Amino acid sequence: MPLAVSLVLHAILLGALGTVAWHAVRAGGTDPAPTKDVYIAIAAPARAPAPKPEAPPARQEPAAQPPPPGAAPAPAGPLTATPAPKSAPQSAPSNAPTRAPSPGSDSSEITKSIAVPALGVTFAGMEAEKARSVCYVVDCSGPMVTTLPQVLAEVRRSIEQLEPAQKFNVVLFGDATGETGDDGADAPAAGAPRFTTFDAKLIDATPRAQGRLADWLAKATPGGRSNPLDGLRAGLALKPQVVFLLSRSIERSGGGAWGAGLKATLGELDQLNPADRAGRRKTIIKTIQFLEDDPTGTMQAIAGAHGGTGEASYRVLKRDELMRGR
């Protein structure tokens, strides 16, 4: 009985559905529109981003070495975009490579590429400013027999204060006429040189040169008559910026210690060391008179004409000052 009832109900339901479908087709008059496929995308679960690997350190390129002088320039390589900080100043490239001095090279060659500062020279309290070269013209005649050791010691002290970049030389003068000096010392033999020079040119004031000078001065022996004009000729021929004339001029008969006299001496010095239109001379001559004023007035006149302006150029150095190294 239940099964029969179920079959009857299903039959009625199917009939109703068929009737509804038939009426729908009749009402539309056309085939129903095809349906479209619908896809549903299922997103994968989100994952945490993997850590980025650290960049390897930048490779340090070796510093480029400057090409040797005369070598062809290397071809330009690819440029690397490395912006410089805005605050960093841009320096102009140098056209010539810097070359270190080779061992054993002459010091004069080294100083050619170095700007030499304007330095001064001092002797016994008298100063010559802005002097890069100096020559000491020293009286080695008989009148200096009692004071020459102290004078030469002061010369060495003055040279020891120089910088190696400065240049110097020393000239010792004396008249080799065979006559005796005022202090009774025998003069050198007739025909001997009227002056001697430490070196043929101005040399750098290095410790080695100072050591050679000390040995050379130790052999100096005073004698004969004073002849400072010969010493000045030799000193000016070296073309230094400053000459220190160190003498003990004593007036003598027959023209005095300066040969032809004051006027002729100043005239010759004007030819050896002429003044330009502004009154400047290439070499400044400073004179130091020992023990007392020069009675001939020559040392004072030379300092007045060749000693420059604005600086003391003549001084008398007393015996007590020499003894205590002033």
C-alpha positions in Angstrom: 0.0 0.0 0.0 2.6 2.6 0.8 4.6 1.7 -2.3 1.5 2.2 -4.5 0.9 5.6 -3.0 4.5 6.6 -3.6 4.3 5.6 -7.2 1.1 7.5 -7.8 2.6 10.7 -6.2 5.8 10.5 -8.3 3.8 10.0 -11.5 1.6 13.1 -10.7 4.8 15.2 -10.0 6.4 14.2 -13.2 3.3 15.0 -15.1 3.1 18.4 -13.6 6.8 19.2 -14.4 6.3 18.1 -18.0 3.3 20.3 -18.4 5.2 23.3 -17.0 8.1 22.8 -19.3 5.9 22.4 -22.4 4.1 25.7 -21.6 7.5 27.5 -21.1 8.8 26.4 -24.5 5.6 27.5 -26.2 5.7 30.9 -24.5 9.4 31.6 -25.5 9.2 30.6 -29.1 13.0 30.2 -29.2 15.5 27.9 -27.7 16.8 29.0 -24.4 20.1 30.9 -24.3 23.1 28.7 -23.7 24.6 29.0 -20.3 28.1 30.1 -19.7 30.7 28.2 -17.7 31.6 29.9 -14.4 35.0 29.3 -12.9 35.9 30.0 -9.4 39.7 30.8 -8.7 40.9 29.7 -5.4 44.0 31.8 -4.3 46.8 30.0 -2.7 47.5 31.0 0.9 49.8 34.1 1.2 53.4 33.3 2.2 55.9 35.5 4.0 58.4 37.1 1.6 61.8 35.4 1.6 64.7 37.6 2.9 66.8 39.1 0.1 70.5 38.0 0.0 73.0 40.6 1.1 74.9 42.2 -1.8 78.6 41.2 -1.8 81.0 44.0 -0.8 82.2 46.2 -3.6 85.6 45.1 -5.0 88.4 47.4 -4.1 90.2 48.3 -7.2 94.0 49.0 -6.8 94.9 52.7 -7.0 96.0 53.6 -10.5 99.7 54.3 -10.7 100.8 57.4 -12.7 102.4 56.5 -16.0 106.2 57.0 -16.3 107.3 60.3 -17.9 107.1 60.1 -21.7 104.8 57.0 -21.8 101.6 57.0 -23.9 98.4 57.5 -21.9 96.4 54.3 -21.4 93.0 53.9 -23.2 90.0 55.0 -21.1 88.0 52.1 -19.7 84.3 52.0 -18.9 83.0 54.6 -16.5 81.4 53.5 -13.3 78.5 55.7 -12.1 79.7 56.7 -8.6 78.4 60.1 -7.8 80.6 62.1 -5.5 79.2 64.0 -2.5 78.2 67.5 -3.3 80.3 68.9 -0.5 83.5 67.3 -1.8 85.6 69.9 -3.7 86.7 68.9 -7.2 90.5 69.2 -7.6 92.1 69.8 -11.0 94.2 66.8 -12.2 97.9 67.3 -12.3 99.5 67.0 -15.7 102.8 65.7 -14.4 103.3 62.7 -12.1 105.0 63.2 -8.7 108.3 61.5 -8.6 110.1 60.8 -5.4 113.8 61.6 -5.4 116.0 58.5 -6.0 118.6 57.6 -3.4 121.9 59.3 -3.9 120.5 62.1 -6.0 122.0 65.5 -5.6 120.2 67.7 -3.1 120.3 70.6 -5.5 118.2 68.5 -8.0 115.7 67.7 -5.2 115.2 71.3 -4.2 114.4 72.4 -7.8 110.9 70.9 -7.5 110.3 72.3 -4.1 109.2 75.9 -3.4 112.0 77.4 -1.4 110.6 79.5 1.5 111.9 83.1 2.0 114.3 82.6 4.9 116.7 84.9 6.6 120.4 84.8 7.6 121.8 86.1 10.8 125.4 86.9 11.7 126.4 88.2 15.2 122.9 89.8 15.6 122.8 91.3 12.1 120.0 89.9 10.0 119.4 89.7 6.3 115.7 88.9 5.6 114.4 86.8 2.7 117.9 85.5 1.7 118.1 82.1 0.0 121.9 82.4 -0.6 124.7 84.0 1.3 128.5 84.3 1.0 130.7 85.1 4.0 133.8 87.2 2.9 136.2 86.9 5.8 139.4 88.8 6.5 142.2 86.3 7.0 145.1 88.9 7.2 147.6 89.5 9.9 145.5 92.0 11.8 143.0 89.1 12.5 145.5 86.9 14.2 144.1 87.4 17.7 140.4 87.3 16.7 140.2 85.0 13.7 139.2 81.8 15.7 136.2 83.6 17.3 135.2 85.1 13.9 135.3 81.7 12.2 133.3 80.2 15.1 130.6 82.8 14.6 130.6 82.0 10.8 130.0 78.3 11.6 127.2 79.2 14.0 125.5 81.4 11.4 125.7 78.6 8.8 124.4 76.0 11.2 121.2 78.1 11.5 120.6 77.9 7.7 118.0 75.5 6.3 119.3 72.8 3.8 117.3 74.6 1.1 119.5 77.7 1.5 122.9 78.0 -0.1 126.2 79.4 1.1 129.9 79.8 0.5 132.9 81.3 2.4 135.8 83.3 1.0 139.0 84.0 3.0 141.1 86.9 1.8 144.6 88.2 2.5 147.3 90.1 0.6 150.1 87.7 -0.3 152.8 90.4 -0.8 155.4 88.9 1.5 154.9 91.7 4.0 154.2 91.2 7.7 150.9 92.0 9.3 150.3 94.8 11.9 150.5 92.2 14.6 153.8 90.9 13.4 152.5 87.7 11.8 154.3 86.5 8.7 152.4 86.8 5.4 152.0 83.9 3.0 154.8 83.5 0.4 154.9 85.9 -2.6 152.8 84.6 -5.5 150.2 82.8 -3.3 146.5 83.4 -4.0 145.1 86.6 -2.6 142.0 84.7 -1.5 140.7 81.2 -1.1 137.1 79.9 -1.7 135.5 77.0 0.1 133.8 75.8 -3.0 133.6 76.8 -6.6 129.9 77.6 -6.3 127.1 78.2 -3.8 126.2 74.9 -2.1 123.3 73.6 0.0 123.6 74.1 3.7 123.4 70.4 4.5 125.0 68.8 7.6 127.6 67.1 5.3 128.6 70.5 3.8 128.8 72.0 7.3 131.1 69.3 8.4 133.4 69.8 5.4 133.4 73.6 6.1 134.5 73.0 9.7 137.5 70.9 8.5 138.4 73.6 6.0 138.2 76.5 8.4 140.3 74.7 10.9 143.3 75.0 8.5 142.9 78.8 8.0 146.0 80.7 9.2 145.9 84.5 9.3 148.8 86.5 7.7 149.7 89.3 5.4 147.9 92.6 4.7 144.2 93.0 4.5 142.8 93.2 1.0 139.0 93.1 1.3 138.3 94.3 -2.3 139.8 91.0 -3.6 137.5 89.1 -1.3 134.5 91.1 -2.4 135.3 90.4 -6.1 135.3 86.7 -5.4 132.2 86.8 -3.3 130.1 88.8 -5.8 131.2 86.5 -8.7 129.2 83.7 -6.9 126.0 85.9 -7.3 124.6 85.4 -3.8 121.7 87.4 -2.5 123.6 88.5 0.6 127.3 89.1 1.3 128.6 89.5 4.8 131.9 91.3 4.6 133.9 90.6 7.9 137.0 92.6 8.2 139.4 94.6 10.4 140.5 97.4 8.1 143.4 99.4 9.5 144.5 102.6 7.9 148.0 102.4 6.5 150.3 104.6 4.6 150.4 104.5 0.8 146.7 104.4 0.2 145.5 102.5 3.2 144.1 99.0 3.4 141.8 99.5 0.4 144.4 100.0 -2.2 143.3 102.8 -4.5 141.2 104.4 -1.8 137.5 105.0 -1.0 136.3 106.6 -4.3 137.9 104.0 -6.6 136.7 101.1 -4.4 133.1 102.3 -4.5 133.3 102.9 -8.2 134.4 99.3 -8.9 131.7 97.9 -6.6 129.1 99.9 -8.5 130.3 98.1 -11.7 130.3 94.7 -10.0 127.0 95.1 -8.2 125.1 97.8 -10.2 121.7 99.3 -9.1 118.6 99.2 -11.2 116.3 102.1 -12.0 114.6 101.7 -8.6 118.0 101.7 -6.8 117.9 98.0 -5.9 121.0 95.8 -6.3 121.1 92.1 -7.0 123.4 91.5 -3.9 123.0 93.1 -0.5 126.4 93.7 1.2 126.4 94.0 5.0 129.7 94.9 6.6 130.9 93.9 10.1 134.0 95.7 11.4 136.0 94.0 14.2 137.1 95.7 17.4 136.8 99.4 16.3 135.2 101.6 13.6 136.9 101.5 10.2 139.1 104.6 10.2 139.0 104.8 6.4 135.2 105.0 6.3 135.2 102.4 3.6 133.2 99.7 5.4 130.6 102.3 6.4 130.3 103.6 2.8 129.9 100.2 1.3 127.1 99.4 3.8 125.4 102.7 2.9 125.5 102.1 -0.8 124.9 98.4 -1.0 123.3 97.4 2.3 119.6 97.8 1.1 117.0 99.8 3.0 115.1 99.2 6.2 117.8 97.0 7.8 121.0 97.7 9.7 124.0 97.1 7.3 127.0 98.1 9.3 128.1 97.0 12.8 131.2 97.1 14.9 131.8 93.9 16.8 133.8 94.5 20.0 136.3 92.0 21.4 134.2 91.1 24.4 131.2 90.4 22.1 133.4 88.1 20.0 134.6 86.3 23.1 131.1 85.5 24.4 129.9 84.5 20.9 127.6 87.5 20.1 
